[in-house]
């Protein structure tokens, strides 16, 4: 078993147990950085004692964890190649898979007494740092609370109450996952992807790759994140289609040789039709 296979199995066991990465870190007494690196296969030969602690934290033992997950892993189905040459599809999250979270700014303003524009301005001031993983979610919350002059702000709660999945996109992702390899590529705060998946706010498919900016320390539209995403997809740049609601992010991906499509969440049905057309395959 290589480190990528091990990481995928550990991630599957954690998700089956209903634990976020942060919750598992607390139970297993691991650092967030260590766990995320193990899950994405970035640590070669992690300590057997560490794996044992993870197994116990998710309510199983080492043999059952590695054995049962291996037994339940289905044989990979042959995937398609689109007429355009696309074999791998990356989806952005905010503005593509879920409707954007601006409603959270209004709710924070109402609860804190700060103006909506000041709430939004403050959020974006610290957002890039948090999306790079330079701030934990707790540190991000503390900075918001200090700026608004209140004792505490729980961004995760506001965010999860504000976002909602886009039904047509959920169907699209499930269809794409049947025919192509698919992944997530998002500028996002620590722990948000796990929270979205735990609440079933993201399409429930087996993503081949999850590019979480807060784990990698780079964000879109920086070239480095697309280089990493290309490597993780195990295909050439010309094989990848990227769907995002930011033109700046799409142009950066296009410079890397990717296929790109802009997603308009105000007209999701039209956007879905364009994606399906781009992924048309023979037969």
Backbone torsions as a table, in degrees:
resi	resn	phi	psi	omega
1	UNK	NA	127.7	178.1
2	UNK	-89.4	175.2	-174.3
3	UNK	-67.1	-29.4	178.7
4	UNK	-70.0	-42.3	178.8
5	UNK	-62.8	-45.2	178.9
6	UNK	-61.3	-45.3	-179.6
7	UNK	-60.3	-41.7	-179.9
8	UNK	-64.8	-37.9	-179.9
9	UNK	-70.3	-39.2	178.0
10	UNK	-65.4	-41.3	178.5
11	UNK	-62.7	-42.8	179.5
12	UNK	-62.8	-40.6	179.5
13	UNK	-66.1	-40.2	178.8
14	UNK	-63.4	-45.4	-179.2
15	UNK	-66.4	-36.7	177.6
16	UNK	-64.3	-33.2	178.3
17	UNK	-79.3	-4.6	178.7
18	UNK	74.3	28.6	-177.3
19	UNK	-107.2	137.5	169.6
20	UNK	-77.1	167.0	177.4
21	UNK	-61.5	-40.3	-179.4
22	UNK	-65.3	-39.6	179.1
23	UNK	-65.0	-41.1	178.9
24	UNK	-66.3	-38.4	177.7
25	UNK	-58.1	-41.7	179.9
26	UNK	-66.7	-43.8	-179.0
27	UNK	-66.6	-40.4	-175.0
28	UNK	-94.6	0.2	-179.5
29	UNK	57.0	51.0	178.5
30	UNK	-118.2	155.4	173.4
31	UNK	-77.9	150.3	179.2
32	UNK	-59.8	-40.7	-178.8
33	UNK	-61.2	-42.9	-179.1
34	UNK	-63.4	-46.5	-177.9
35	UNK	-63.1	-45.2	-178.3
36	UNK	-64.1	-36.4	178.2
37	UNK	-67.5	-39.8	178.3
38	UNK	-63.6	-44.7	-176.4
39	UNK	-65.1	-32.5	179.6
40	UNK	-94.1	7.3	174.5
41	UNK	77.4	23.5	-176.9
42	UNK	-88.6	-7.1	178.2
43	UNK	-112.0	117.0	178.1
44	UNK	-77.2	131.1	177.2
45	UNK	50.3	63.0	175.6
46	UNK	-61.3	153.3	-177.1
47	UNK	-55.6	136.3	177.2
48	UNK	-62.6	-28.8	178.4
49	UNK	-69.6	-35.8	176.8
50	UNK	-66.0	-44.4	179.7
51	UNK	-63.9	-37.6	178.1
52	UNK	-62.4	-42.3	179.6
53	UNK	-65.1	-37.5	177.7
54	UNK	-65.6	-43.9	179.6
55	UNK	-58.5	-45.6	179.7
56	UNK	-64.7	-36.8	-177.9
57	UNK	-67.7	-29.4	179.0
58	UNK	-94.2	6.2	173.3
59	UNK	84.1	32.4	177.7
60	UNK	-142.9	-174.3	175.0
61	UNK	-119.6	173.5	-172.8
62	UNK	-60.9	-46.7	-178.3
63	UNK	-63.6	-43.9	-179.7
64	UNK	-66.6	-39.5	-179.4
65	UNK	-60.4	-52.9	-176.3
66	UNK	-77.0	-36.8	-177.8
67	UNK	-74.3	-50.0	-175.6
68	UNK	-68.5	-38.5	-179.8
69	UNK	-67.1	-36.2	177.9
70	UNK	-65.4	-41.0	-178.4
71	UNK	-66.7	-31.1	-175.9
72	UNK	-90.9	-4.6	-179.4
73	UNK	-74.8	114.0	-177.1
74	UNK	-71.2	155.3	176.8
75	UNK	-65.2	138.6	-178.0
76	UNK	-67.7	133.4	177.9
77	UNK	-83.7	146.8	176.2
78	UNK	-59.8	136.9	-178.9
79	UNK	-102.2	161.6	-176.9
80	UNK	-88.9	166.3	167.3
81	UNK	-124.1	125.0	179.6
82	UNK	-68.4	161.8	177.7
83	UNK	-57.9	-28.1	179.6
84	UNK	-78.3	-9.4	-177.8
85	UNK	100.7	-4.2	-178.0
86	UNK	-68.1	133.9	175.0
87	UNK	-125.0	-15.3	-176.0
88	UNK	-135.2	135.9	-178.9
89	UNK	-121.7	123.5	173.3
90	UNK	-102.2	133.1	176.3
91	UNK	-112.0	134.3	167.0
92	UNK	-73.2	165.3	-178.1
93	UNK	-102.2	-70.6	-177.0
94	UNK	-69.0	123.0	-178.5
95	UNK	92.0	-5.8	178.1
96	UNK	-126.6	-59.4	-179.8
97	UNK	-88.6	-29.7	175.0
98	UNK	-130.4	148.7	176.0
99	UNK	-67.8	143.3	-169.8
100	UNK	-61.3	161.7	-166.4
101	UNK	-99.6	22.5	-175.6
102	UNK	-60.9	-24.8	176.9
103	UNK	-59.1	-26.0	179.0
104	UNK	-64.9	-32.9	179.9
105	UNK	-64.3	-42.0	179.9
106	UNK	-63.8	-41.0	-178.4
107	UNK	-69.1	-39.5	177.3
108	UNK	-64.5	-41.2	179.1
109	UNK	-60.1	-44.0	-180.0
110	UNK	-63.9	-36.6	-176.8
111	UNK	-80.5	-28.0	-174.4
112	UNK	-104.7	-18.0	-177.1
113	UNK	86.6	-1.9	176.7
114	UNK	-78.1	155.2	177.6
115	UNK	-72.8	153.5	-178.3
116	UNK	-61.1	-41.4	-178.3
117	UNK	-67.2	-33.5	177.8
118	UNK	-70.6	-38.2	177.1
119	UNK	-60.4	-48.5	-178.6
120	UNK	-65.6	-42.6	178.9
121	UNK	-59.7	-43.7	-179.6
122	UNK	-66.2	-41.6	178.5
123	UNK	-57.3	-50.6	-176.6
124	UNK	-69.4	-24.9	178.1
125	UNK	-62.1	-37.6	-176.6
126	UNK	-104.0	-7.5	-172.4
127	UNK	-60.4	-46.7	-177.6
128	UNK	-60.7	-39.8	178.7
129	UNK	-60.8	-44.3	-179.5
130	UNK	-68.4	-39.4	179.7
131	UNK	-67.5	-24.1	174.7
132	UNK	-81.9	-7.1	-175.8
133	UNK	80.7	10.7	178.7
134	UNK	-77.1	-19.7	174.0
135	UNK	-122.7	135.4	169.8
136	UNK	-73.0	168.5	178.0
137	UNK	-63.5	-36.1	178.8
138	UNK	-65.1	-41.6	178.2
139	UNK	-66.5	-38.0	177.3
140	UNK	-62.3	-47.1	177.7
141	UNK	-57.9	-42.6	-178.4
142	UNK	-62.4	-41.0	-179.8
143	UNK	-66.5	-39.3	176.9
144	UNK	-63.8	-47.4	-178.1
145	UNK	-60.4	-42.9	179.9
146	UNK	-62.9	-42.0	-179.7
147	UNK	-65.3	-34.5	-177.3
148	UNK	-89.9	-5.2	178.3
149	UNK	71.3	33.0	178.1
150	UNK	-123.4	168.0	-175.7
151	UNK	-73.2	-37.5	-174.4
152	UNK	-153.9	146.3	170.9
153	UNK	-133.5	128.0	179.1
154	UNK	-107.7	88.2	-175.7
155	UNK	-60.5	-39.8	-178.6
156	UNK	-54.8	-45.7	-178.5
157	UNK	-65.4	-46.4	178.5
158	UNK	-59.6	-43.8	-178.0
159	UNK	-62.8	-50.3	-175.8
160	UNK	-65.4	-29.7	178.2
161	UNK	-77.9	-21.4	-176.5
162	UNK	-91.0	-34.2	-175.7
163	UNK	-81.4	155.7	175.0
164	UNK	-147.1	142.9	-179.6
165	UNK	-68.2	154.6	176.7
166	UNK	-101.1	106.7	-172.1
167	UNK	-51.2	-45.3	-177.0
168	UNK	-61.4	-32.8	-179.6
169	UNK	-74.2	-36.0	176.6
170	UNK	-57.4	-44.2	177.8
171	UNK	-64.1	-39.1	179.1
172	UNK	-62.3	-46.4	-178.2
173	UNK	-63.7	-41.8	179.0
174	UNK	-63.7	-40.1	177.1
175	UNK	-65.4	-44.8	-179.2
176	UNK	-61.6	-39.9	-178.2
177	UNK	-66.4	-24.2	177.3
178	UNK	-72.2	-30.6	-171.6
179	UNK	-111.7	-22.2	-176.7
180	UNK	-133.6	165.0	168.4
181	UNK	-79.9	138.2	-173.8
182	UNK	-131.7	155.7	179.0
183	UNK	-152.4	170.6	175.0
184	UNK	-109.1	140.8	177.9
185	UNK	-139.0	104.8	-169.4
186	UNK	-141.2	140.1	163.0
187	UNK	-81.7	113.2	-170.6
188	UNK	-154.4	151.4	-178.3
189	UNK	-73.8	156.4	-178.9
190	UNK	-56.0	134.0	174.1
191	UNK	83.2	-9.2	-175.0
192	UNK	-68.7	-41.6	-178.9
193	UNK	-61.9	-44.5	178.0
194	UNK	-60.4	-41.5	-179.6
195	UNK	-65.5	-40.5	177.8
196	UNK	-62.9	-42.3	-179.4
197	UNK	-69.6	-38.5	179.7
198	UNK	-63.5	-33.6	179.5
199	UNK	-91.3	6.3	178.5
200	UNK	58.2	38.6	177.2
201	UNK	-92.9	-9.1	173.8
202	UNK	-111.7	151.5	177.3
203	UNK	-54.3	132.6	-176.2
204	UNK	-86.4	82.2	176.6
205	UNK	-128.7	165.8	177.7
206	UNK	-85.5	92.8	179.7
207	UNK	-67.7	132.3	-179.8
208	UNK	-73.3	-32.8	-179.7
209	UNK	-144.7	139.4	172.1
210	UNK	-124.1	112.8	178.5
211	UNK	-99.0	100.9	-177.8
212	UNK	-104.1	112.4	-174.5
213	UNK	-56.3	-35.7	-176.1
214	UNK	-68.3	-20.1	176.9
215	UNK	-87.1	-26.5	-173.9
216	UNK	-97.0	-20.2	-179.7
217	UNK	79.3	15.2	175.9
218	UNK	-137.4	154.7	-178.1
219	UNK	-131.0	160.0	169.8
220	UNK	-69.4	142.1	9.4
221	UNK	-99.5	30.9	179.7
222	UNK	-68.0	139.6	-175.6
223	UNK	-59.4	-33.5	-174.5
224	UNK	-58.7	-38.8	-176.6
225	UNK	-68.0	-32.2	177.9
226	UNK	-74.5	-32.9	175.8
227	UNK	-63.3	-44.9	178.6
228	UNK	-63.4	-44.5	-178.5
229	UNK	-62.9	-36.2	177.1
230	UNK	-65.6	-44.3	178.4
231	UNK	-61.8	-43.4	-177.8
232	UNK	-67.9	-28.4	179.8
233	UNK	-75.7	-16.4	179.4
234	UNK	56.2	44.7	174.4
235	UNK	-152.4	176.2	-179.3
236	UNK	-81.2	160.7	-179.3
237	UNK	-57.4	-37.0	-177.4
238	UNK	-71.4	-7.5	178.2
239	UNK	-90.9	-5.4	-170.4
240	UNK	-105.1	135.2	170.3
241	UNK	-111.7	130.5	-179.8
242	UNK	-116.1	128.9	-179.8
243	UNK	-114.8	120.5	-173.4
244	UNK	-149.9	157.2	177.9
245	UNK	-96.6	1.1	179.9
246	UNK	-108.3	121.2	-179.5
247	UNK	-66.3	-33.6	178.7
248	UNK	-62.7	-41.7	178.9
249	UNK	-66.4	-38.5	-179.9
250	UNK	-68.2	-41.2	-179.9
251	UNK	-64.6	-36.3	177.5
252	UNK	-65.7	-39.6	178.7
253	UNK	-67.9	-38.3	179.2
254	UNK	-63.0	-36.7	177.7
255	UNK	-63.3	-26.0	178.1
256	UNK	-81.5	-4.6	179.9
257	UNK	97.9	7.3	179.0
258	UNK	-79.9	156.6	164.9
259	UNK	-80.3	145.2	-178.3
260	UNK	-138.5	151.1	174.2
261	UNK	-141.5	132.1	177.5
262	UNK	-81.6	134.1	179.4
263	UNK	-106.3	129.4	178.7
264	UNK	-110.0	104.6	-176.1
265	UNK	-74.4	-6.8	172.5
266	UNK	-80.1	-21.9	176.6
267	UNK	-131.1	63.2	-173.5
268	UNK	-62.5	-36.2	-178.5
269	UNK	-63.6	-40.6	178.1
270	UNK	-65.4	-40.7	179.9
271	UNK	-65.1	-41.8	178.7
272	UNK	-61.8	-42.2	179.2
273	UNK	-61.3	-39.2	179.8
274	UNK	-66.8	-38.1	178.6
275	UNK	-66.0	-45.4	179.8
276	UNK	-61.0	-38.7	178.6
277	UNK	-65.4	-38.6	179.3
278	UNK	-68.0	-24.4	-177.8
279	UNK	-101.8	16.6	178.3
280	UNK	-61.9	135.0	-179.0
281	UNK	-127.8	166.8	179.8
282	UNK	-71.8	140.1	172.4
283	UNK	79.7	NA	NA
